[in-house]
Amino acid sequence: MLLPDQNLPPVAPSTIDPNTQPEQTKELREDDSIPTSLPNLIHDNPSTDKPLIEILEIKDPSPISQPAHPVVFHFMRHGEAYNNIKTGPNRYKVKDPGLTPNGKLQCERARRIFPLESNIRVILCSPMTRAIETTLITFQDVLESGKVRATADSSFRERGKGESSTGSPLAEIKEKYGEYIDFDALVLPGWEVNTEKSAAARARKVKRQLFNFAKSVQEKIRDGEIVTSKDVPYEIAIVSHAAFLKTMLVKELGGCRKTKKKFHGFYNAEIKSFSFDTIDGPAGVEYSFTQTAESKKRKPALRVVAL
């Protein structure tokens, strides 16, 4: 296993509270200010000589002819962490919590979705411990193959400023998890304290960057700068947190409503996959995410028995 000192003892039924979020999700508002302190998702960071993805520098992509190569985003919420267990009023006082034994087993189950032969080309994850551990377990086969090295990006951190939304120092997580995850490109010293004014503005900014990233991938494939099998989607995996993912995908998730019939959000270790679509409408070229048919059929693992 990739996790340091990871053990998976028999697990009692989980006391998970999948619906609980660190902060109430807000609808995206146009008047939200965009924070300037956040690192750019795909950007040359002064701390490194190379961009995050050398061949995929994002400029201002122009429209390309159809059909474009399929690009699929896999958005995943971390597995059950210690702040997700009903242990009383102090559960959000746990600073940068890791995964519970049940959370690790949830990720082992999710791992089956991404076998070695999957076409995962990019893995981005929040630098918070529970997201890092989720990445290392779920994508173990892909990472150990050496084909992909995950990149931590603080743009995908959880929203809120409580203890459970506070990370660990960069030097600490880099020392512990740096073999398979790059912390140099998109995580700056001092990242662990969330100082943003608007998570909704960050979500809107990140989503726009993901659209541009996918567009650039399609152009590079079209021009032969990226080689991939025809009709095999170029897959991008992102491991983040429930509240932030709900904020970013508010439209795709049906407005983040919770009804008696359906929970519009992410359970622990749940993966929702979306195809990137280019729509040439009357208002010009527009981009969108559409949940895949396979993704709609998946059922989250709320309580996991030993494998």
N, C-alpha and C positions, 0 to 999 in steps of 0.2 A: 504494500500500500504506500501511497505517497505521503500521507499524513505522518508527522513525527510522533512516535510512540502511540500509534493508533491501536486501540483494542476495541473489539466489538462484542461485549458480553451480552448474554440473553437480556432481552428488553421487556420490561413490563408494559402493559398498555399505556400509551402516551396520554398525558393530560394536556395535550396541545390545545391552544385556543387559536385556531387558524384565522379567525376573523379580526383579531386584535392587531392594531397598527400602533406604532409609536406616536403618530400624530394624525389627526383627522385630515384626510385627503381633501384638497380644495380643487374646485374646477379651475381650469386654465383661464386666466384673465389677460386681456390685451394690455392692461395698464401695469402689469407686473414688470418691475424693473429687472434688467438682466445683470446679474452680478459680474463684476470684472475680475474677481480674485480667483475664479475657477479656472483650472487648466483646460485648454482646448482638447476635445476628444481626439481629433486627428491633427496633430500640430507638431512642428519642430520645437522641442523644449530646449531652452538655453543650457540645461544641465547635461545634454547629450549631443554627440556629433551627428547622430542620425535621427531621422523622423521615426515615429512609431512603426510605420509600414512604408519602407523606402519607395516602393513602386506605386503607392496609392496616396500621393499627396493630393489633398483636396483643395482645389482652387474654386472656380465658378463653373461647374460642369454645364456644358451646352446640351440641348436635346439631341438624342441619337435615334437613328431609325429603328423601327420595330421589325421583327421581334427581338427583344433584348434577352440576354442570357438570364435564366432564373436565379434570383438571389433570395435566400431564406434566412431570417433572423430567428434564433431560438432564445427567448427571454425566460430566464429561470429565477425563481425566488430561492434563496438559501434554504437548506434543511432546517429542521426544528433546532432552535438554539435555546439557551437557558432563559432568555427573556421571553420565550414563547410558552413557558410552562406556567400553569396556574399555581403559583407558590405564594400568592398574597400580594400586598400592595408594594413590596420592594423588588419585584422582578425587573422593573425597568431601572433599578439602581445598579445592576450588574454592568460594569464597564466592558465594552467590546467583547461580549460573550461569544464563546465557541459553540460548536454543535453538541447536542446531547447524544448519548448512544443511539437513541431512536432516530435522531436527525442524521447520523452517519449511515444508518441502515436505509433511510429514505433515499439518500444519495446513491447508495449501492444499487437500489432498485432503479433509480433514474439512469444510472450508468448504462443499463441495457438499451436505452434509446439511442446511444451513440457508440456503436461498435467501432472497431479499428478502421473498418472500410468506409465509414462515413466521411463526407467531404467537408469536414470542419476545417476552415482555413484561417479563421481568426477567433480567438477567445479573449474576451474582455471581462474583468470582474471588479467588483468593489473591493477596496483594500481592507475592508473590515473582516475580522477573523472568521466569522461565520460564513461569509461569502468565499473567502479564500479556501477554507476547508471543503466547502461544497464543490468548488471548482476542481480541487485536487482529487476528490473521490469520483465525482461524476464523469470527469474527462480523463481519468487515469490512463485508459488505453491510448487515447489520442496523444496525450502529453508524453507518455513513455516511448511512443513510436519515434519521437524526435522531429516529427513533421511540423508541429506547432508548439510554440511557447506562449503561455498565457501572459497577458499584460494587465496589470492592475491599473485602474483608472478611477480617481476619486470623483469623477463626474457621476459615477454610479453608486455613490455612498447613499446611506439612508438619509431621509429628511429628518429634521428635528435636531434639538440640541441637548437632549437628555443623556444620561450616562450610557444607556444602551446604544445610543446613536453617536457616541464618541469613540474614535478609533485608538489604535496603539501607535506609538512613535514609529516613524519610517525605518529607523535603524533596527528596531526590534523585529518588525515583521519581515524585513529584508533578510536578516540573519537567519530567521526560522524557516522561511518559505522560499527563499530566493533561487533555489535550484531549478524550479520549474516555472516560476513567475517573475516577470520583469517588473521591477518597482521603480526603475530609473526614468522611464519616459513620461509618465503621466501622474506621478504622485510626488508632491513637493514636501519638504520638511515642514512640520507644523500643520499638516493636512488634518490631523486627528480631531481638531476642534472645529466644529462647523460654525462658520461665521456668516453664512449666506443670509440674505434678506428675503429671498423668495425661492422656494423649492420649485414652484410652478414655472418660474422663469428659467431655471436650470433645466427642467424637464423639456420645456419647449425648445430650448437651445440645443440640447443633446439630440432630440428627435430630428431636428432639422439637419444636424450633422450626420446622423445615421442615414438619412435620405441621400445626402450628398455623397456619402461614402459608398452606398450601394450603386448610385449612378456612376461614380468613378470606376467601380469594379466592372460594371457592364461595359463601359467604354474601353477599359484595358483589355478585357476579354475579346471584345470586337476587334481591337487593333492588334491582337496577338501578343500583347505584353504580359498577359496572364494566360497560362495554359491550363485548361480543364476539360474534362470529357463533355461532349455535347449532350445537352439535356439533363446533365447532372447538376443540381443546384449548387451554387457557391454558398456555403453555409457559414454563418457568423453566430457565435454563441455569446450571450451576455448574462452574467450572474449578478443579480442585484437584490433589491429589497422590496417588500410588498408595497409599502406606501409610495415609494418613488416610482415603481413600475406602474402602479395604478394612476399616478399623476401624469406620467408620460403617455400612457396608453388609454387615457380617459375616453377617447372617442371609440377606439377599437373594443373596449371592454363594456360598452353600453352605458357610459356615464357613471361608472363606479357605484352603481346602486346595489344594495343588498335587499333582496326580496325573499319571500317565503319559497319561491320556486327556484331561484338561482342566485348563487353567490358570484358577483361580478368582481373578481379580483384574483389573487394568487394565494393558494395554500402553500405551506412549507414544501419545498422541493418540487413544486409544480413547474412544468415547462409548457409554455405556450409558443407555438411556432407561427410565424407570419411571413408570407411572401411579400416582396417589395414590388409594387405595381406603379407603372407610369401611365397616367391618363392624359390624353390630349383632348381637352375639353374646350368649350367656348371661351373660357377665361384664360386659356393657355395650358401649358404643361403643368400637371399636378402630380404629386406623389402620395402614395398611401400604403398602409399595411393591410393585408387580408389574411385572416387566420386560416391555416391549411386544414383540409378535411381530416387528415390524420391527427392533427393537434386537437381538434374538436372531440375526437373519440377517446382521448386519453383521460384516465381517471387518477386524481392525485392520491398519493399514499399517505393517508392521515395516521393510520396505525399500522406499523410494519412488524411482522413476525420475523424471527431469525431466518436468514436465507439458507 
